[in-house]
Every structure is written in C-alpha cells, then in structure tokens.
Amino acid sequence: MKSFKDSTGREWAITLTLGTALKVKSKLGIDLLQPEAGEPPLLSRLGTDELLLAEIICCLLEGQFEKHNVSESDIYECFDGATLLASQKAFYEEMVDFFQKRGRADRAKAVSKQTKLIGLAITTAEAKIDAVDIEKLMSGAMSGELPERSESSQTV
C-alpha cells in the first residue's frame, strides 16, 4: 500500500490487489494485471494519457470515499498537478511492489522502466524547450528571415 496527500491534505492509500484490479477492469475495461497488453501497451497509455491515469487512480480510491466524505467529482476537484504527480508515483510504486510479490519480476521491471522513461521524456522535452532562442527567432521574424525548416516539416 502506497499513500499520498491531495490538495486539501487528506491522505489516500493506493492498494493493488486482485479485488481492486477486478474493480478497475469491471468499471473501466482496463486490466492492470497485464500492463504490457494492448496497442499501444497499457504502460505506454498510462504514461501519456493523464485522464486515463486519473480515472484508474480514482477507481482505486473509491473504497475510501466514505471515510473522507467525498464523491468522485470531489476527488477530481482536489487533484491538482502536485496531487496527480504524487498519486502517479504511489500508483507506479504499488504496481512494482504487487508484481514483485506476485513473482512477476518482468512486469515489475517494465513498470519501473516506464517511470524512468517518463522522467527522461520530460527532461528531454524541457531541454528542447530551453534550447529555443526566442530572441533569435523574433529578430529573424522581424527582419523577414525565417529559420530553416527541417526536412520533416518540408514534406507536408
């Protein structure tokens, strides 16, 4: 069980069990116990579709709604960026633990690799954004000189 706090300070626990996996599959049609399945694989979808990830996490938290006196819509309202990041980290850590204890080191490694891939993709994107010289682009645009187009943009 991994925990995190939402934007109001409430503590939530993410637990992956056969029961919670069945609940997610029944409600959302997503099989958490086969993260490599699908096209694209579920792990890839989770890394790129934040709303899907949020729906899954919310589904995993349903059993705690009564304790916190909240509804599903309340959860979405108090899940700001920091909360979604914290819940995502807890979710992935819980998946790794589940698969390790289940004896599926392959799936645990895949989930770990996915979290590293997400971090690397963010770092790479930030570096590309940081490399953009806005002043140079603007001075070129003002003088009528546009930057050279890449090959990929010329084949449109």
C-alpha positions as CSV (number, residue, x, y, z in Angstrom):
1,M,0.0,0.0,0.0
2,K,1.4,3.4,-1.1
3,S,0.0,6.7,0.1
4,F,-0.1,10.3,-0.9
5,K,-2.0,13.5,0.1
6,D,-4.4,15.5,-2.0
7,S,-4.5,19.3,-2.3
8,T,-6.7,19.5,0.9
9,G,-4.3,17.5,3.0
10,R,-6.4,14.2,3.0
11,E,-4.2,11.1,3.0
12,W,-5.1,8.4,0.4
13,A,-3.8,4.9,0.1
14,I,-3.4,3.1,-3.3
15,T,-3.6,-0.6,-3.0
16,L,-3.3,-3.0,-5.9
17,T,-4.9,-6.4,-5.1
18,L,-6.8,-8.9,-7.2
19,G,-10.0,-7.2,-5.9
20,T,-9.0,-3.7,-6.9
21,A,-7.7,-4.9,-10.3
22,L,-11.1,-6.6,-10.9
23,K,-12.9,-3.4,-9.9
24,V,-10.8,-1.3,-12.4
25,K,-11.4,-3.9,-15.1
26,S,-15.1,-4.1,-14.5
27,K,-15.6,-0.3,-14.3
28,L,-13.1,0.9,-16.9
29,G,-12.3,-2.2,-19.0
30,I,-8.6,-1.9,-18.1
31,D,-6.6,-4.9,-17.0
32,L,-4.0,-3.6,-14.6
33,L,-2.5,-7.1,-14.2
34,Q,-1.4,-7.1,-17.9
35,P,0.5,-3.8,-18.2
36,E,2.2,-5.0,-21.4
37,A,-1.1,-5.8,-23.2
38,G,-2.8,-3.6,-25.8
39,E,-1.8,-1.5,-28.7
40,P,-0.2,0.7,-27.5
41,P,0.6,-1.2,-24.3
42,L,-1.3,-0.1,-21.2
43,L,2.0,1.1,-19.6
44,S,2.5,3.5,-22.6
45,R,-1.1,4.7,-22.4
46,L,-0.7,5.4,-18.7
47,G,2.4,7.4,-19.3
48,T,0.8,9.6,-21.9
49,D,-2.9,9.8,-21.0
50,E,-3.2,11.7,-17.7
51,L,-7.0,11.5,-17.7
52,L,-6.9,7.7,-18.0
53,L,-4.4,7.5,-15.2
54,A,-6.6,9.8,-13.1
55,E,-9.7,7.6,-13.8
56,I,-7.8,4.5,-12.7
57,I,-6.5,6.1,-9.5
58,C,-9.9,7.4,-8.7
59,C,-11.3,3.9,-9.2
60,L,-8.7,2.5,-6.8
61,L,-9.6,5.1,-4.2
62,E,-13.4,4.5,-4.3
63,G,-13.3,2.4,-1.1
64,Q,-12.0,5.4,0.8
65,F,-14.6,7.9,-0.4
66,E,-17.0,7.3,2.5
67,K,-14.1,7.6,5.1
68,H,-13.2,11.1,3.6
69,N,-16.9,12.0,3.0
70,V,-16.3,12.8,-0.7
71,S,-17.7,11.8,-4.1
72,E,-15.9,11.0,-7.3
73,S,-16.3,14.6,-8.5
74,D,-14.9,15.9,-5.3
75,I,-11.8,13.8,-5.9
76,Y,-11.3,15.3,-9.4
77,E,-11.6,18.8,-8.0
78,C,-8.9,18.3,-5.3
79,F,-6.5,16.6,-7.6
80,D,-4.3,19.4,-8.7
81,G,-1.0,18.9,-10.6
82,A,1.0,18.1,-7.4
83,T,-1.6,15.6,-6.2
84,L,-1.7,13.9,-9.6
85,L,2.0,13.6,-9.6
86,A,2.1,12.2,-6.1
87,S,-0.7,9.8,-6.8
88,Q,1.0,8.7,-10.0
89,K,4.2,8.0,-8.1
90,A,2.3,6.0,-5.5
91,F,0.4,4.1,-8.2
92,Y,3.6,3.0,-10.0
93,E,5.3,2.1,-6.8
94,E,2.3,0.0,-5.8
95,M,2.3,-1.8,-9.2
96,V,6.0,-2.6,-8.8
97,D,5.5,-4.0,-5.3
98,F,2.5,-6.0,-6.5
99,F,4.3,-7.6,-9.4
100,Q,7.5,-8.3,-7.3
101,K,5.4,-10.0,-4.6
102,R,3.5,-11.9,-7.3
103,G,6.7,-13.3,-8.7
104,R,6.5,-11.4,-11.9
105,A,9.8,-9.5,-11.9
106,D,9.4,-8.9,-15.7
107,R,6.3,-6.8,-15.1
108,A,7.8,-5.1,-12.1
109,K,10.8,-4.2,-14.2
110,A,8.6,-3.0,-17.0
111,V,6.7,-0.6,-14.7
112,S,10.0,0.7,-13.2
113,K,11.4,1.3,-16.7
114,Q,8.2,3.1,-17.6
115,T,8.6,5.5,-14.7
116,K,12.2,6.2,-15.8
117,L,11.1,6.7,-19.4
118,I,8.5,9.2,-18.3
119,G,11.2,11.1,-16.4
120,L,13.6,11.0,-19.3
121,A,11.0,12.2,-21.8
122,I,10.2,15.2,-19.5
123,T,13.8,16.0,-19.2
124,T,14.4,15.7,-22.9
125,A,11.3,17.9,-23.7
126,E,12.5,20.5,-21.2
127,A,16.0,20.6,-22.8
128,K,14.5,21.1,-26.3
129,I,12.3,23.9,-25.0
130,D,15.2,25.5,-23.1
131,A,17.3,25.4,-26.4
132,V,14.8,27.6,-28.2
133,D,16.3,31.0,-28.6
134,I,13.2,33.2,-28.6
135,E,15.1,36.4,-29.1
136,K,16.9,35.0,-32.2
137,L,13.6,33.7,-33.6
138,M,11.9,37.0,-33.0
139,S,14.8,39.1,-34.5
140,G,14.7,36.8,-37.6
141,A,11.0,37.1,-37.9
142,M,11.2,40.9,-37.6
143,S,13.8,41.1,-40.3
144,G,11.9,38.8,-42.6
145,E,14.3,35.9,-42.2
146,L,12.7,32.8,-41.1
147,P,14.6,29.9,-39.6
148,E,15.3,27.0,-41.9
149,R,12.6,24.3,-42.0
150,S,13.6,20.8,-41.0
151,E,13.3,18.1,-43.6
152,S,10.3,16.6,-41.8
153,S,8.3,19.9,-41.9
154,Q,9.1,20.3,-45.7
155,T,7.4,17.0,-46.6
156,V,3.9,18.1,-45.6
